[in-house]
Amino acid sequence: MIMIIICFLAPWLAMFLRGKVLQGLLCILLHLTIIGWIPATIWALAVTRKEAA
Protein backbone atom coordinates (compact mmCIF):
# COMPACT_ATOMS: atom_id res chain seq x y z
CA MET A 1 0.00 0.00 0.00
CA ILE A 2 2.81 2.39 0.84
CA MET A 3 4.59 1.62 -2.45
CA ILE A 4 1.44 2.51 -4.40
CA ILE A 5 1.29 5.89 -2.67
CA ILE A 6 4.98 6.43 -3.40
CA CYS A 7 4.35 5.54 -7.05
CA PHE A 8 1.75 8.29 -7.30
CA LEU A 9 3.70 10.96 -5.43
CA ALA A 10 7.27 10.19 -6.54
CA PRO A 11 7.55 7.49 -9.20
CA TRP A 12 11.32 7.90 -9.38
CA LEU A 13 11.61 7.11 -5.67
CA ALA A 14 9.68 3.88 -6.18
CA MET A 15 12.19 2.89 -8.87
CA PHE A 16 15.14 3.70 -6.61
CA LEU A 17 13.62 1.70 -3.74
CA ARG A 18 13.29 -1.30 -6.07
CA GLY A 19 16.99 -1.02 -6.97
CA LYS A 20 16.48 0.20 -10.52
CA VAL A 21 18.77 3.21 -10.61
CA LEU A 22 18.90 3.87 -14.37
CA GLN A 23 15.14 3.52 -14.70
CA GLY A 24 14.78 5.84 -11.72
CA LEU A 25 16.89 8.49 -13.42
CA LEU A 26 14.79 8.25 -16.56
CA CYS A 27 11.70 8.44 -14.40
CA ILE A 28 13.00 11.68 -12.85
CA LEU A 29 13.34 13.15 -16.33
CA LEU A 30 9.77 12.13 -17.14
CA HIS A 31 8.51 13.42 -13.80
CA LEU A 32 9.95 16.88 -14.44
CA THR A 33 7.33 17.49 -17.12
CA ILE A 34 3.62 17.61 -16.38
CA ILE A 35 2.78 15.34 -19.32
CA GLY A 36 5.51 12.85 -18.38
CA TRP A 37 4.26 12.48 -14.82
CA ILE A 38 1.36 10.23 -15.86
CA PRO A 39 3.48 7.71 -17.85
CA ALA A 40 6.12 7.75 -15.08
CA THR A 41 3.45 6.86 -12.52
CA ILE A 42 2.04 4.07 -14.67
CA TRP A 43 5.55 2.73 -15.29
CA ALA A 44 6.38 2.77 -11.57
CA LEU A 45 3.12 1.00 -10.76
CA ALA A 46 3.85 -1.67 -13.37
CA VAL A 47 7.35 -2.28 -11.99
CA THR A 48 6.06 -2.38 -8.42
CA ARG A 49 3.28 -4.82 -9.29
CA LYS A 50 5.63 -7.08 -11.27
CA GLU A 51 8.14 -7.16 -8.39
CA ALA A 52 5.41 -7.98 -5.87
CA ALA A 53 4.06 -10.91 -7.88
C-alpha positions in Angstrom: 0.0 0.0 0.0 2.8 2.4 0.8 4.6 1.6 -2.4 1.4 2.5 -4.4 1.3 5.9 -2.7 5.0 6.4 -3.4 4.4 5.5 -7.0 1.7 8.3 -7.3 3.7 11.0 -5.4 7.3 10.2 -6.5 7.5 7.5 -9.2 11.3 7.9 -9.4 11.6 7.1 -5.7 9.7 3.9 -6.2 12.2 2.9 -8.9 15.1 3.7 -6.6 13.6 1.7 -3.7 13.3 -1.3 -6.1 17.0 -1.0 -7.0 16.5 0.2 -10.5 18.8 3.2 -10.6 18.9 3.9 -14.4 15.1 3.5 -14.7 14.8 5.8 -11.7 16.9 8.5 -13.4 14.8 8.2 -16.6 11.7 8.4 -14.4 13.0 11.7 -12.8 13.3 13.2 -16.3 9.8 12.1 -17.1 8.5 13.4 -13.8 10.0 16.9 -14.4 7.3 17.5 -17.1 3.6 17.6 -16.4 2.8 15.3 -19.3 5.5 12.8 -18.4 4.3 12.5 -14.8 1.4 10.2 -15.9 3.5 7.7 -17.9 6.1 7.7 -15.1 3.4 6.9 -12.5 2.0 4.1 -14.7 5.5 2.7 -15.3 6.4 2.8 -11.6 3.1 1.0 -10.8 3.9 -1.7 -13.4 7.3 -2.3 -12.0 6.1 -2.4 -8.4 3.3 -4.8 -9.3 5.6 -7.1 -11.3 8.1 -7.2 -8.4 5.4 -8.0 -5.9 4.1 -10.9 -7.9 
